[in-house]
Amino acid sequence: MRKNMKKIHSKYKKIIGISLGVIGFIILISVTPYKFILAIIGIILIIMGFLLINLK
């Protein structure tokens, strides 16, 4: 049972990480140079996504 829960938890962590990375990438592409704060938020979301994928 515990092994199953761990597998499900890591699966959801990967899904959340990938979705955060995609959202951050979309924000990063869609911003104009004048919206510097949105670009920073996009970069932070991409980094958070990759960190969530790589955590064990």
PDB file of N, H, CA, C and O in Angstrom:
ATOM      1  N   MET A   1       0.824  -1.194   0.000  1.00  0.00           N
ATOM      2  CA  MET A   1       0.000   0.000   0.000  1.00  0.00           C
ATOM      3  C   MET A   1       0.866   1.255   0.000  1.00  0.00           C
ATOM      4  O   MET A   1       0.622   2.191  -0.760  1.00  0.00           O
ATOM      5  N   ARG A   2       1.884   1.260   0.865  1.00  0.00           N
ATOM      6  H   ARG A   2       2.082   0.499   1.483  1.00  0.00           H
ATOM      7  CA  ARG A   2       2.753   2.425   0.965  1.00  0.00           C
ATOM      8  C   ARG A   2       3.532   2.636  -0.336  1.00  0.00           C
ATOM      9  O   ARG A   2       3.741   3.770  -0.767  1.00  0.00           O
ATOM     10  N   LYS A   3       3.959   1.531  -0.956  1.00  0.00           N
ATOM     11  H   LYS A   3       3.789   0.610  -0.606  1.00  0.00           H
ATOM     12  CA  LYS A   3       4.699   1.622  -2.209  1.00  0.00           C
ATOM     13  C   LYS A   3       3.815   2.214  -3.305  1.00  0.00           C
ATOM     14  O   LYS A   3       4.276   3.011  -4.122  1.00  0.00           O
ATOM     15  N   ASN A   4       2.542   1.817  -3.315  1.00  0.00           N
ATOM     16  H   ASN A   4       2.167   1.169  -2.652  1.00  0.00           H
ATOM     17  CA  ASN A   4       1.588   2.352  -4.286  1.00  0.00           C
ATOM     18  C   ASN A   4       1.397   3.850  -4.108  1.00  0.00           C
ATOM     19  O   ASN A   4       1.373   4.593  -5.089  1.00  0.00           O
ATOM     20  N   MET A   5       1.262   4.303  -2.861  1.00  0.00           N
ATOM     21  H   MET A   5       1.282   3.699  -2.063  1.00  0.00           H
ATOM     22  CA  MET A   5       1.064   5.723  -2.587  1.00  0.00           C
ATOM     23  C   MET A   5       2.285   6.528  -3.024  1.00  0.00           C
ATOM     24  O   MET A   5       2.152   7.635  -3.545  1.00  0.00           O
ATOM     25  N   LYS A   6       3.479   5.965  -2.809  1.00  0.00           N
ATOM     26  H   LYS A   6       3.587   5.066  -2.386  1.00  0.00           H
ATOM     27  CA  LYS A   6       4.704   6.652  -3.204  1.00  0.00           C
ATOM     28  C   LYS A   6       4.766   6.805  -4.718  1.00  0.00           C
ATOM     29  O   LYS A   6       5.191   7.842  -5.227  1.00  0.00           O
ATOM     30  N   LYS A   7       4.339   5.764  -5.437  1.00  0.00           N
ATOM     31  H   LYS A   7       3.994   4.921  -5.023  1.00  0.00           H
ATOM     32  CA  LYS A   7       4.337   5.803  -6.892  1.00  0.00           C
ATOM     33  C   LYS A   7       3.344   6.847  -7.400  1.00  0.00           C
ATOM     34  O   LYS A   7       3.646   7.593  -8.331  1.00  0.00           O
ATOM     35  N   ILE A   8       2.156   6.900  -6.786  1.00  0.00           N
ATOM     36  H   ILE A   8       1.910   6.294  -6.030  1.00  0.00           H
ATOM     37  CA  ILE A   8       1.139   7.874  -7.185  1.00  0.00           C
ATOM     38  C   ILE A   8       1.620   9.285  -6.883  1.00  0.00           C
ATOM     39  O   ILE A   8       1.419  10.194  -7.689  1.00  0.00           O
ATOM     40  N   HIS A   9       2.263   9.479  -5.712  1.00  0.00           N
ATOM     41  H   HIS A   9       2.427   8.740  -5.058  1.00  0.00           H
ATOM     42  CA  HIS A   9       2.757  10.796  -5.333  1.00  0.00           C
ATOM     43  C   HIS A   9       3.816  11.290  -6.311  1.00  0.00           C
ATOM     44  O   HIS A   9       3.790  12.454  -6.711  1.00  0.00           O
ATOM     45  N   SER A  10       4.743  10.427  -6.700  1.00  0.00           N
ATOM     46  H   SER A  10       4.764   9.481  -6.375  1.00  0.00           H
ATOM     47  CA  SER A  10       5.786  10.845  -7.635  1.00  0.00           C
ATOM     48  C   SER A  10       5.201  11.116  -9.019  1.00  0.00           C
ATOM     49  O   SER A  10       5.694  11.981  -9.744  1.00  0.00           O
ATOM     50  N   LYS A  11       4.150  10.378  -9.388  1.00  0.00           N
ATOM     51  H   LYS A  11       3.750   9.676  -8.800  1.00  0.00           H
ATOM     52  CA  LYS A  11       3.502  10.612 -10.678  1.00  0.00           C
ATOM     53  C   LYS A  11       2.852  11.992 -10.705  1.00  0.00           C
ATOM     54  O   LYS A  11       2.996  12.726 -11.683  1.00  0.00           O
ATOM     55  N   TYR A  12       2.137  12.351  -9.637  1.00  0.00           N
ATOM     56  H   TYR A  12       2.020  11.755  -8.842  1.00  0.00           H
ATOM     57  CA  TYR A  12       1.509  13.665  -9.575  1.00  0.00           C
ATOM     58  C   TYR A  12       2.549  14.775  -9.507  1.00  0.00           C
ATOM     59  O   TYR A  12       2.341  15.853 -10.063  1.00  0.00           O
ATOM     60  N   LYS A  13       3.673  14.519  -8.824  1.00  0.00           N
ATOM     61  H   LYS A  13       3.842  13.643  -8.372  1.00  0.00           H
ATOM     62  CA  LYS A  13       4.733  15.513  -8.743  1.00  0.00           C
ATOM     63  C   LYS A  13       5.306  15.792 -10.127  1.00  0.00           C
ATOM     64  O   LYS A  13       5.599  16.942 -10.456  1.00  0.00           O
ATOM     65  N   LYS A  14       5.467  14.750 -10.938  1.00  0.00           N
ATOM     66  H   LYS A  14       5.229  13.816 -10.671  1.00  0.00           H
ATOM     67  CA  LYS A  14       5.970  14.940 -12.296  1.00  0.00           C
ATOM     68  C   LYS A  14       4.965  15.698 -13.150  1.00  0.00           C
ATOM     69  O   LYS A  14       5.349  16.567 -13.933  1.00  0.00           O
ATOM     70  N   ILE A  15       3.677  15.378 -13.007  1.00  0.00           N
ATOM     71  H   ILE A  15       3.365  14.672 -12.371  1.00  0.00           H
ATOM     72  CA  ILE A  15       2.648  16.074 -13.790  1.00  0.00           C
ATOM     73  C   ILE A  15       2.609  17.549 -13.418  1.00  0.00           C
ATOM     74  O   ILE A  15       2.531  18.407 -14.298  1.00  0.00           O
ATOM     75  N   ILE A  16       2.663  17.855 -12.116  1.00  0.00           N
ATOM     76  H   ILE A  16       2.727  17.159 -11.401  1.00  0.00           H
ATOM     77  CA  ILE A  16       2.656  19.253 -11.677  1.00  0.00           C
ATOM     78  C   ILE A  16       3.913  19.963 -12.155  1.00  0.00           C
ATOM     79  O   ILE A  16       3.844  21.114 -12.584  1.00  0.00           O
ATOM     80  N   GLY A  17       5.060  19.296 -12.089  1.00  0.00           N
ATOM     81  H   GLY A  17       5.116  18.360 -11.740  1.00  0.00           H
ATOM     82  CA  GLY A  17       6.303  19.904 -12.545  1.00  0.00           C
ATOM     83  C   GLY A  17       6.282  20.219 -14.028  1.00  0.00           C
ATOM     84  O   GLY A  17       6.715  21.294 -14.443  1.00  0.00           O
ATOM     85  N   ILE A  18       5.782  19.290 -14.827  1.00  0.00           N
ATOM     86  H   ILE A  18       5.430  18.417 -14.490  1.00  0.00           H
ATOM     87  CA  ILE A  18       5.706  19.524 -16.272  1.00  0.00           C
ATOM     88  C   ILE A  18       4.735  20.650 -16.583  1.00  0.00           C
ATOM     89  O   ILE A  18       5.012  21.490 -17.439  1.00  0.00           O
ATOM     90  N   SER A  19       3.592  20.676 -15.888  1.00  0.00           N
ATOM     91  H   SER A  19       3.367  19.994 -15.192  1.00  0.00           H
ATOM     92  CA  SER A  19       2.613  21.734 -16.159  1.00  0.00           C
ATOM     93  C   SER A  19       3.148  23.098 -15.740  1.00  0.00           C
ATOM     94  O   SER A  19       2.913  24.085 -16.436  1.00  0.00           O
ATOM     95  N   LEU A  20       3.866  23.176 -14.612  1.00  0.00           N
ATOM     96  H   LEU A  20       4.057  22.373 -14.047  1.00  0.00           H
ATOM     97  CA  LEU A  20       4.470  24.450 -14.214  1.00  0.00           C
ATOM     98  C   LEU A  20       5.510  24.906 -15.230  1.00  0.00           C
ATOM     99  O   LEU A  20       5.587  26.090 -15.559  1.00  0.00           O
ATOM    100  N   GLY A  21       6.304  23.970 -15.723  1.00  0.00           N
ATOM    101  H   GLY A  21       6.241  23.009 -15.456  1.00  0.00           H
ATOM    102  CA  GLY A  21       7.294  24.321 -16.737  1.00  0.00           C
ATOM    103  C   GLY A  21       6.658  24.825 -18.017  1.00  0.00           C
ATOM    104  O   GLY A  21       7.139  25.790 -18.612  1.00  0.00           O
ATOM    105  N   VAL A  22       5.576  24.181 -18.448  1.00  0.00           N
ATOM    106  H   VAL A  22       5.186  23.398 -17.965  1.00  0.00           H
ATOM    107  CA  VAL A  22       4.888  24.605 -19.673  1.00  0.00           C
ATOM    108  C   VAL A  22       4.254  25.976 -19.485  1.00  0.00           C
ATOM    109  O   VAL A  22       4.358  26.830 -20.365  1.00  0.00           O
ATOM    110  N   ILE A  23       3.594  26.197 -18.339  1.00  0.00           N
ATOM    111  H   ILE A  23       3.511  25.503 -17.624  1.00  0.00           H
ATOM    112  CA  ILE A  23       2.982  27.506 -18.079  1.00  0.00           C
ATOM    113  C   ILE A  23       4.047  28.593 -18.042  1.00  0.00           C
ATOM    114  O   ILE A  23       3.856  29.672 -18.604  1.00  0.00           O
ATOM    115  N   GLY A  24       5.161  28.316 -17.387  1.00  0.00           N
ATOM    116  H   GLY A  24       5.316  27.440 -16.930  1.00  0.00           H
ATOM    117  CA  GLY A  24       6.252  29.289 -17.341  1.00  0.00           C
ATOM    118  C   GLY A  24       6.818  29.576 -18.722  1.00  0.00           C
ATOM    119  O   GLY A  24       7.137  30.722 -19.038  1.00  0.00           O
ATOM    120  N   PHE A  25       6.945  28.537 -19.550  1.00  0.00           N
ATOM    121  H   PHE A  25       6.686  27.606 -19.293  1.00  0.00           H
ATOM    122  CA  PHE A  25       7.460  28.722 -20.905  1.00  0.00           C
ATOM    123  C   PHE A  25       6.506  29.566 -21.745  1.00  0.00           C
ATOM    124  O   PHE A  25       6.946  30.425 -22.508  1.00  0.00           O
ATOM    125  N   ILE A  26       5.194  29.322 -21.606  1.00  0.00           N
ATOM    126  H   ILE A  26       4.837  28.624 -20.986  1.00  0.00           H
ATOM    127  CA  ILE A  26       4.201  30.106 -22.346  1.00  0.00           C
ATOM    128  C   ILE A  26       4.237  31.562 -21.906  1.00  0.00           C
ATOM    129  O   ILE A  26       4.178  32.463 -22.743  1.00  0.00           O
ATOM    130  N   ILE A  27       4.334  31.802 -20.598  1.00  0.00           N
ATOM    131  H   ILE A  27       4.382  31.070 -19.918  1.00  0.00           H
ATOM    132  CA  ILE A  27       4.418  33.182 -20.107  1.00  0.00           C
ATOM    133  C   ILE A  27       5.678  33.841 -20.633  1.00  0.00           C
ATOM    134  O   ILE A  27       5.653  35.005 -21.032  1.00  0.00           O
ATOM    135  N   LEU A  28       6.779  33.104 -20.635  1.00  0.00           N
ATOM    136  H   LEU A  28       6.799  32.159 -20.311  1.00  0.00           H
ATOM    137  CA  LEU A  28       8.056  33.664 -21.085  1.00  0.00           C
ATOM    138  C   LEU A  28       8.016  34.033 -22.561  1.00  0.00           C
ATOM    139  O   LEU A  28       8.578  35.055 -22.954  1.00  0.00           O
ATOM    140  N   ILE A  29       7.361  33.219 -23.385  1.00  0.00           N
ATOM    141  H   ILE A  29       6.905  32.388 -23.066  1.00  0.00           H
ATOM    142  CA  ILE A  29       7.277  33.500 -24.814  1.00  0.00           C
ATOM    143  C   ILE A  29       6.330  34.660 -25.097  1.00  0.00           C
ATOM    144  O   ILE A  29       6.598  35.476 -25.979  1.00  0.00           O
ATOM    145  N   SER A  30       5.224  34.739 -24.357  1.00  0.00           N
ATOM    146  H   SER A  30       5.007  34.076 -23.641  1.00  0.00           H
ATOM    147  CA  SER A  30       4.176  35.690 -24.699  1.00  0.00           C
ATOM    148  C   SER A  30       4.405  37.101 -24.168  1.00  0.00           C
ATOM    149  O   SER A  30       3.688  38.018 -24.567  1.00  0.00           O
ATOM    150  N   VAL A  31       5.369  37.305 -23.291  1.00  0.00           N
ATOM    151  H   VAL A  31       5.952  36.560 -22.967  1.00  0.00           H
ATOM    152  CA  VAL A  31       5.542  38.645 -22.725  1.00  0.00           C
ATOM    153  C   VAL A  31       6.348  39.525 -23.660  1.00  0.00           C
ATOM    154  O   VAL A  31       7.186  39.051 -24.428  1.00  0.00           O
ATOM    155  N   THR A  32       6.080  40.793 -23.578  1.00  0.00           N
ATOM    156  H   THR A  32       5.399  41.178 -22.955  1.00  0.00           H
ATOM    157  CA  THR A  32       6.870  41.774 -24.312  1.00  0.00           C
ATOM    158  C   THR A  32       8.007  42.234 -23.405  1.00  0.00           C
ATOM    159  O   THR A  32       7.960  41.995 -22.198  1.00  0.00           O
ATOM    160  N   PRO A  33       9.016  42.882 -23.952  1.00  0.00           N
ATOM    161  CA  PRO A  33      10.145  43.310 -23.117  1.00  0.00           C
ATOM    162  C   PRO A  33       9.759  44.293 -22.007  1.00  0.00           C
ATOM    163  O   PRO A  33      10.503  44.467 -21.042  1.00  0.00           O
ATOM    164  N   TYR A  34       8.600  44.929 -22.146  1.00  0.00           N
ATOM    165  H   TYR A  34       7.995  44.787 -22.930  1.00  0.00           H
ATOM    166  CA  TYR A  34       8.192  45.903 -21.138  1.00  0.00           C
ATOM    167  C   TYR A  34       7.653  45.241 -19.876  1.00  0.00           C
ATOM    168  O   TYR A  34       7.611  45.864 -18.815  1.00  0.00           O
ATOM    169  N   LYS A  35       7.248  43.999 -19.985  1.00  0.00           N
ATOM    170  H   LYS A  35       7.283  43.493 -20.846  1.00  0.00           H
ATOM    171  CA  LYS A  35       6.668  43.303 -18.833  1.00  0.00           C
ATOM    172  C   LYS A  35       7.726  42.397 -18.209  1.00  0.00           C
ATOM    173  O   LYS A  35       7.654  41.173 -18.310  1.00  0.00           O
ATOM    174  N   PHE A  36       8.687  43.010 -17.576  1.00  0.00           N
ATOM    175  H   PHE A  36       8.746  44.005 -17.494  1.00  0.00           H
ATOM    176  CA  PHE A  36       9.833  42.296 -17.022  1.00  0.00           C
ATOM    177  C   PHE A  36       9.423  41.376 -15.876  1.00  0.00           C
ATOM    178  O   PHE A  36       9.985  40.292 -15.722  1.00  0.00           O
ATOM    179  N   ILE A  37       8.457  41.796 -15.078  1.00  0.00           N
ATOM    180  H   ILE A  37       8.000  42.676 -15.203  1.00  0.00           H
ATOM    181  CA  ILE A  37       8.028  40.993 -13.932  1.00  0.00           C
ATOM    182  C   ILE A  37       7.392  39.687 -14.402  1.00  0.00           C
ATOM    183  O   ILE A  37       7.617  38.640 -13.795  1.00  0.00           O
ATOM    184  N   LEU A  38       6.598  39.737 -15.478  1.00  0.00           N
ATOM    185  H   LEU A  38       6.415  40.588 -15.970  1.00  0.00           H
ATOM    186  CA  LEU A  38       6.005  38.508 -16.005  1.00  0.00           C
ATOM    187  C   LEU A  38       7.075  37.561 -16.533  1.00  0.00           C
ATOM    188  O   LEU A  38       6.947  36.344 -16.403  1.00  0.00           O
ATOM    189  N   ALA A  39       8.126  38.113 -17.125  1.00  0.00           N
ATOM    190  H   ALA A  39       8.230  39.102 -17.230  1.00  0.00           H
ATOM    191  CA  ALA A  39       9.221  37.271 -17.602  1.00  0.00           C
ATOM    192  C   ALA A  39       9.911  36.578 -16.433  1.00  0.00           C
ATOM    193  O   ALA A  39      10.267  35.404 -16.531  1.00  0.00           O
ATOM    194  N   ILE A  40      10.100  37.288 -15.341  1.00  0.00           N
ATOM    195  H   ILE A  40       9.811  38.242 -15.262  1.00  0.00           H
ATOM    196  CA  ILE A  40      10.719  36.691 -14.153  1.00  0.00           C
ATOM    197  C   ILE A  40       9.827  35.587 -13.588  1.00  0.00           C
ATOM    198  O   ILE A  40      10.319  34.532 -13.190  1.00  0.00           O
ATOM    199  N   ILE A  41       8.503  35.834 -13.552  1.00  0.00           N
ATOM    200  H   ILE A  41       8.103  36.691 -13.875  1.00  0.00           H
ATOM    201  CA  ILE A  41       7.569  34.816 -13.065  1.00  0.00           C
ATOM    202  C   ILE A  41       7.628  33.575 -13.957  1.00  0.00           C
ATOM    203  O   ILE A  41       7.591  32.451 -13.456  1.00  0.00           O
ATOM    204  N   GLY A  42       7.717  33.769 -15.265  1.00  0.00           N
ATOM    205  H   GLY A  42       7.747  34.681 -15.672  1.00  0.00           H
ATOM    206  CA  GLY A  42       7.825  32.643 -16.186  1.00  0.00           C
ATOM    207  C   GLY A  42       9.073  31.821 -15.944  1.00  0.00           C
ATOM    208  O   GLY A  42       9.024  30.591 -15.939  1.00  0.00           O
ATOM    209  N   ILE A  43      10.185  32.495 -15.743  1.00  0.00           N
ATOM    210  H   ILE A  43      10.225  33.494 -15.746  1.00  0.00           H
ATOM    211  CA  ILE A  43      11.447  31.792 -15.477  1.00  0.00           C
ATOM    212  C   ILE A  43      11.367  31.022 -14.161  1.00  0.00           C
ATOM    213  O   ILE A  43      11.839  29.889 -14.067  1.00  0.00           O
ATOM    214  N   ILE A  44      10.766  31.643 -13.148  1.00  0.00           N
ATOM    215  H   ILE A  44      10.382  32.563 -13.224  1.00  0.00           H
ATOM    216  CA  ILE A  44      10.628  30.978 -11.852  1.00  0.00           C
ATOM    217  C   ILE A  44       9.748  29.738 -11.973  1.00  0.00           C
ATOM    218  O   ILE A  44      10.055  28.708 -11.373  1.00  0.00           O
ATOM    219  N   LEU A  45       8.656  29.820 -12.741  1.00  0.00           N
ATOM    220  H   LEU A  45       8.407  30.657 -13.229  1.00  0.00           H
ATOM    221  CA  LEU A  45       7.783  28.661 -12.917  1.00  0.00           C
ATOM    222  C   LEU A  45       8.497  27.529 -13.650  1.00  0.00           C
ATOM    223  O   LEU A  45       8.312  26.359 -13.316  1.00  0.00           O
ATOM    224  N   ILE A  46       9.309  27.871 -14.642  1.00  0.00           N
ATOM    225  H   ILE A  46       9.459  28.822 -14.913  1.00  0.00           H
ATOM    226  CA  ILE A  46      10.078  26.842 -15.352  1.00  0.00           C
ATOM    227  C   ILE A  46      11.051  26.152 -14.391  1.00  0.00           C
ATOM    228  O   ILE A  46      11.159  24.926 -14.389  1.00  0.00           O
ATOM    229  N   ILE A  47      11.748  26.932 -13.584  1.00  0.00           N
ATOM    230  H   ILE A  47      11.660  27.928 -13.586  1.00  0.00           H
ATOM    231  CA  ILE A  47      12.702  26.361 -12.629  1.00  0.00           C
ATOM    232  C   ILE A  47      11.987  25.487 -11.604  1.00  0.00           C
ATOM    233  O   ILE A  47      12.461  24.399 -11.276  1.00  0.00           O
ATOM    234  N   MET A  48      10.843  25.959 -11.097  1.00  0.00           N
ATOM    235  H   MET A  48      10.457  26.843 -11.364  1.00  0.00           H
ATOM    236  CA  MET A  48      10.080  25.157 -10.135  1.00  0.00           C
ATOM    237  C   MET A  48       9.626  23.846 -10.757  1.00  0.00           C
ATOM    238  O   MET A  48       9.654  22.800 -10.108  1.00  0.00           O
ATOM    239  N   GLY A  49       9.206  23.904 -12.016  1.00  0.00           N
ATOM    240  H   GLY A  49       9.183  24.753 -12.544  1.00  0.00           H
ATOM    241  CA  GLY A  49       8.779  22.684 -12.690  1.00  0.00           C
ATOM    242  C   GLY A  49       9.896  21.672 -12.811  1.00  0.00           C
ATOM    243  O   GLY A  49       9.695  20.489 -12.536  1.00  0.00           O
ATOM    244  N   PHE A  50      11.079  22.125 -13.223  1.00  0.00           N
ATOM    245  H   PHE A  50      11.242  23.086 -13.446  1.00  0.00           H
ATOM    246  CA  PHE A  50      12.200  21.197 -13.357  1.00  0.00           C
ATOM    247  C   PHE A  50      12.655  20.661 -12.002  1.00  0.00           C
ATOM    248  O   PHE A  50      13.057  19.502 -11.900  1.00  0.00           O
ATOM    249  N   LEU A  51      12.594  21.495 -10.962  1.00  0.00           N
ATOM    250  H   LEU A  51      12.267  22.436 -11.045  1.00  0.00           H
ATOM    251  CA  LEU A  51      12.975  21.012  -9.638  1.00  0.00           C
ATOM    252  C   LEU A  51      11.994  19.969  -9.123  1.00  0.00           C
ATOM    253  O   LEU A  51      12.404  18.992  -8.495  1.00  0.00           O
ATOM    254  N   LEU A  52      10.704  20.164  -9.380  1.00  0.00           N
ATOM    255  H   LEU A  52      10.371  20.957  -9.890  1.00  0.00           H
ATOM    256  CA  LEU A  52       9.719  19.177  -8.938  1.00  0.00           C
ATOM    257  C   LEU A  52       9.881  17.855  -9.676  1.00  0.00           C
ATOM    258  O   LEU A  52       9.663  16.789  -9.099  1.00  0.00           O
ATOM    259  N   ILE A  53      10.261  17.919 -10.945  1.00  0.00           N
ATOM    260  H   ILE A  53      10.438  18.784 -11.413  1.00  0.00           H
ATOM    261  CA  ILE A  53      10.468  16.684 -11.702  1.00  0.00           C
ATOM    262  C   ILE A  53      11.683  15.929 -11.163  1.00  0.00           C
ATOM    263  O   ILE A  53      11.657  14.702 -11.069  1.00  0.00           O
ATOM    264  N   ASN A  54      12.740  16.650 -10.812  1.00  0.00           N
ATOM    265  H   ASN A  54      12.761  17.646 -10.889  1.00  0.00           H
ATOM    266  CA  ASN A  54      13.988  16.001 -10.415  1.00  0.00           C
ATOM    267  C   ASN A  54      14.038  15.597  -8.952  1.00  0.00           C
ATOM    268  O   ASN A  54      14.916  14.817  -8.581  1.00  0.00           O
ATOM    269  N   LEU A  55      13.139  16.085  -8.097  1.00  0.00           N
ATOM    270  H   LEU A  55      12.426  16.718  -8.398  1.00  0.00           H
ATOM    271  CA  LEU A  55      13.140  15.697  -6.688  1.00  0.00           C
ATOM    272  C   LEU A  55      12.721  14.247  -6.527  1.00  0.00           C
ATOM    273  O   LEU A  55      11.884  13.743  -7.275  1.00  0.00           O
ATOM    274  N   LYS A  56      13.307  13.589  -5.554  1.00  0.00           N
ATOM    275  H   LYS A  56      13.988  13.999  -4.947  1.00  0.00           H
ATOM    276  CA  LYS A  56      12.954  12.185  -5.308  1.00  0.00           C
ATOM    277  C   LYS A  56      12.432  12.020  -3.915  1.00  0.00           C
ATOM    278  O   LYS A  56      12.080  10.910  -3.515  1.00  0.00           O
TER     279      LYS A  56
END
